[in-house]
Amino acid sequence: MTTPLTYWRQRLLQLDQLLCATAPLWRPQPFKLHRPEWCNEYPELSEALLALDDQQLQHLNNDPLALSDWIGRYLPQISPLNLLCRLPERQPAEYCPPGNRFFDGIPGRKRTQIEAFARSIGPVQSPLLEWCGGKGHLGRLLGRSWQQPVTTLEWNADLCHIGAQQARRFGIPQHFRVIDLLQPGLQLDGTAQHAIALHACGELHRTLEQVAIHQNLAALDIVPCCYAFGVEQQYQPRTEGLSLQLSRDDLRLAVTETVTAGQREVLIRDREMAWKLGFVELRNRVLGSKTYQSMKPVNKAWLQLSFSGFCHKLAEREQLQLPAETVWAAFEASGWQRYNEVMRLSLLRNSFRRAIELWLVLDLVADLEAHDYRVELGTFCDRSVTPRNIMLSARKETVYGI
């Protein structure tokens, strides 16, 4: 007898089909291609993107809903994708905030995130297991709120030491364990635990999901992040029947959206991209090639040099002989022109970020449901606090009697 599809699995399969059908739109990277093939297929869209002024570009970059609506004028076939990406807001749970002293040493944005997390889970009926917990801020807050002991797992011994001091200061029964969470055959102490993880990167949150299943953890609340971490080439789905194949580059697309960078960081990021593109133009001219060649990460200190100094550093690393008569101003200008084009053409690719992220999360959801967990999914905070705002909450049916 065929098992009926759950709501989330059905949505996963619909996303899977749409992302496969639209892959020629979101997979090509304008940074690597002067003009992706879709520019020829949809010339009106291409022209409209390239005609955007800086203010319009910034608005669409900062507002995913506005971007989806704008792209939908030219590609109405992607409107079902936008509907599939909608998630409910998590309903606030019981939470009594402590005084400000409790949050000493916690940056403001981090505090906002952990308090939003604390408002979005409950009830907590089992000892807490904080995964990849750093100094244990989240575990300490939830342990206080729900009067539960906390075990914080973290590989950095210095962070564990600081966290243990803070726990003693506020009388929280919080134990820190220095451990590599990606070690093969990881075993935890007991199963009646409620695991929590805020922005555990890639393989860390995927490992926690597997540990929860294999060791029958009572409950699980995670906010995934950095999906490419731990994937060497190709993502391996948990769910049978999926057609989409995601490379490491595809996974990076899911988390390219940022809302927390300061103005200085943005300026440095923009300069790095423009100078890289200028160097690519120069390298192609020297080599007589139009084929993009991958580039290793750039030493950030090189961005403090002149454009010519930056290029010489890259050329030295790549063992490339640059012409003595190079007109540096021309290639730098070319880089900035390409940067402006790339930023605009990339808007189409960016409009698929949430769909890819949700596909990845739903793959975990379907796996948990297949192992007798009841799963809820929703946003735990506004994207201005963090764009990685999807919370997955799973409860073991045999434990919670649901």
N, C-alpha and C positions, 0 to 999 in steps of 0.2 A: 504494500500500500504506500502511495506517495505521501510524504509528509507535507502538509499545507505550508505555503510560504508565509513567513512572518512579515509584518509591515516593513521592518527595516531591511530584510533580505530582498523583498520585492523592490524596494527603492534602490538597493545596491545593483540589482540586475538591470534596472532601467538606466541608472547612471552608467553602468558598464557599456550598454549598447550605444548610448549617446556619445560617450567619450571616444569609443572606437570609431563611430561614424564621423566625428569632427576632428579626429587626430591630425589631418592635414592642415588644420587651422591653428592648433595650439602647439604642435610638436616642433615645427621649424623655428629656429632662433634667429631673429633679425640681427643680433650681434655677429653671427657667423655668416649671414647671407645678406648681400646687398638688397635683394628683393626676394622674399619668399614667393613660392609659386602661387599662393593665394592672392597675391597682388594682381596677377594677370586674370585670375578667375573672378575677382571681385574688385574691379578698378575703381568703382565709386567709393567703396570703403577705404581703399588704399589712399585715394586722393583726399578724402575727408580727414583721415588720420594725419596725413602729412601737412594738411592746412591748419591744424589746430594751433592756436597761439599758446604762449607759455602759461597763461592763466587757466585756459581750458584744459591744458595738459595736466596741470597740478590738481585741478578739481576732479578730473576723471581718475587720476592716480590715487587720490585720497578718499574716493567715495565709490566702493564696489557696486552699490546698487545703481548709482547714476551711470557708471561705466556699462553695466549690463543693459540698462535701458537704451543707452546711446548706441551700443553695438547692435542691439536688437532692431534698430531702425533699418540697418543694412542687411542683417542676417536674422530674419524673423524665425528661422528654423531652430535657433538656439534658445528660444523662450522656454521650452519645457525644461531645459537644463537649469534655468534660474529658479523655477518652481521646485525642482528636486533638491535644490541647495538650501531651501528655507528650513530653519530649525526653530523649535520653540525656545523661549527663555526658561531657564530653570526657575522653579518656584522657590522663593526664600524659605529656608528652614529655620528652626529655632537657633538663635545666636545672640548671645549677650556679650558685646565687645568689652574687653578689658580696658584699663586706663592706658594712657599714652606711654607710661613707663615700660609697659610690656613690650612695646615695639621699638625700644631704644636700639639703634644700630641697624635698623631695617630701612632701606631706601623707600621713599614714598610710593613709588609705583609698585614695588614688590609688596609693600604692606597692602595696597589696594587689591592686588591680585589674590593674596592669601586670605584676606577678609571676604572677598567675593566668593572664593572657594568654600570658605567656612559657612557662608550663608546658603550654599547650594547643595549641601549634603546633609543627610540625617534621616532617621536617627542612627547614631553610631552605637551598636550593641555589642561590639567585640573589641578587644585590644587593637590598637592602631599599629599598622606596619607602614612606616614612611619610607618610600622607595627613592633612592638617589636624593637624599634629603638635605645635603649640604649641612648648614648649621642647625637644621631642624626647626626652622621658624613655623612652618605649617603644622607639623606634628605637635609642637608645643602648644600652639593655639587650639587645635582640635582636642588635644588631651585635656586641656583646661576646660573647654566648652562642654565636653561629654563625659568628663570624669573617668577617662580610660587611660591605662598605661600605654606608653608609646615606645616602640622600637624603631630607631632611625638607622637606616642602612646607607652608608656613604664610603667611598673609597679614599677620600682625603682625610688623613688623620688629624691634620691641623683644624679643619672645619669641625670635625667631631669633638675635639677638645674644647673649642670655643662654645659649641652648642651645649655640651654637657655642663659647662660653667653657668650658662644662662638658664638651663633647666633647674639647676640647684638653687639659683638665685630666686626663682619664682615657685619653688617647691613642686615642680612637675615631675612625676615618675616617668622619666624619659631615659632610655638606655640607648647608647650609640654603639654601633658595631662597624668597624672598619672592614670593608669587604669589596671585592671585585664582583659586581653584579652580573658581569658577562662571562664569568667562569663556567666551563662545562660542568654539568651535573650539579648545579646549585641546589642546595637543600635549605629549607627554612625550618624554624622551630615551631611546630604546631600548625594546625589548619584553621582554627577558629580565630581568624584575624581579619581585620578590615584594612585592606591595602589602599594607600593614597599616593598619588604622584602628580606633582604640578610641573609641567613642562619637562618631563623626562624625554630625552632626545632619542628618536629613532629606535635603534635596537634595544635600548633600555626599556621603553614602554612596551615594545613587542615581547621582550623577555618576561616582563611582569605579567602580561596577559597569559603567556604560556605557563608560567609558574602558578598563577591563580587556577588554571584549569587542571594541571597535573597534581597540584597539592590541595585542591578543593577549598580554596580560601572562601571565607564566608561572604565577603563583599569586596568591591573594587571600585574606586573612583579615580579616574585618571584624566589628565588634560595633556594630550599628545603634543609633540613638537619635533622639529628638525627630522623629518621623515627619512632623509637620505643617509643619516648617520648609521653606519654599520652595513650598508648595502654596497657591495663592491661593483656590481654591474647591473643586475636585474632584480627587481622586487619579486619575492615569491609569495603569492596570495595564500591566505589561509582557507578561502572558500572555494569549493568546487563549482565548476560551471561558468567561471569568469573568462572573458576573452581578452580584456585589456592587459597589455604588457607594458610595464613602466620601467624605464631605465633610471639610472642614478640622476641624470640631468632632469628627467621628468619629475622626479621626487623633489628636486631642488625648487622647481617652479612653484610647488605648493606653499613654500614658505618665503618667497621673495618679497612679499608685502611687509612693510615696516611702518609703524606709526610712532615709534619711540626715539628715532634718531634725532640728535640735535642739529642745529644749522651748520655747525662746523663739520660734523660727520657727513652731512649731505653734500657739502661743498667738496670734501675730500673724495667721497664716492664718485661724484660727477667728474672730477678731474681725472681720477683713475680710469674711468671708463673711456673718456674722450682721448686721453693720452694713449691708452692701449689701442684704441681704434686708429689713432694717428700712426702708431708704430706698425700696426698690421698693414696699413697702406704703404708705408715705407718698405717693410719687409717684402711685400708682394712685388713692389717695383724692383727691388734688388734681385729677387729670385725669378722675376718674370712669371709669376704665378698668380692666379686668382682664387686658388683653393685655400680655405681657411685652415690654419694649423693651430692646434690647441696650445694654450699658454699656461705655464705654471703660475701659482699665486705670486703676486708682486710684493717685494719688500716695501712696506709702507714708507720707510725712510726715503726711498727713491722719489717719492712724490713731493719731497721738499726741495728737490733739485730743479733745474730748468728742464724744459721739455727735451732739449738735446741731451742733457745729462741723463735723464730718465731712459731715453732710447739707447744711449751708449751702454748703460748698465744691462738692459735687456739683450742688446746685441752681443755683449761680452758673454753673458750667460748662455746664449744660443749659438755662440761661435759664428757670428754673422759679421762680415766685413762691411761697414757702412761707407758709402762714397764720401770723400772729403768735401765735395762741392754741394752737399745736401742743403736745400733751402728749408731750414727748420720751420720758419713761420708758415710756410705753405702746407707742410704736413701736419703741423699742429692745428691749423685752421680746418684742414680736411678731417681731422679727428673730431673736432667739435661739430662740424657739419654732420658727420656720420652719427655722432652721439645724439643730436637732435632728431635725426631720422629714426634711429633705433628706439629711442624713448617713445616715440609716437606709434611706430609699427608694433612695438611690444605690447601696446594696450590690448590688442586682440588676444594675444597669448595670455596676458594677465587676467583677462575676464574669465578664464577657465581655472584659475588657481583654487578657488573654493571647491569646485566640483571634484578636482583631483584629490584635494585634502579629505573631502567627505567620503569619497570612494575608499580611501585608505582606512579611515576610521570605521566605516561600515563593514569592511572586511573583517576587522576585529570583532565588531558587534555580532556579525553572523556566526563567527567561530564560537563566541561565548554562548550565544543562544543554542547552538548545537550541542553544548555541553551543560545544559540545564541551568543556565543563568537567565534571569529576567533582566533586560537591559533597557535603560532610558538614556536618551541622547538630547542634548540641548546646549545653549550658550550660557555660560556662567557669569559673563561680564560683557560690557560694551567693547567693541573692537578698538576704541581709543585707549583702553587700558592695556589690551594686548590683542592682536589679530588672531593669535592662537587661543581662541576662546571656546572651543568645543569640549564639553565635559561628557565623558562616558561613565555611566554608573551601572554597575552590575551587582545583582544579589543572587546568591545561590538558592535555588528554590527549595532544596531539601533542608536548608538551615532556617530560612525566613518563612517557610510554610506558605509560599506563594505559587 
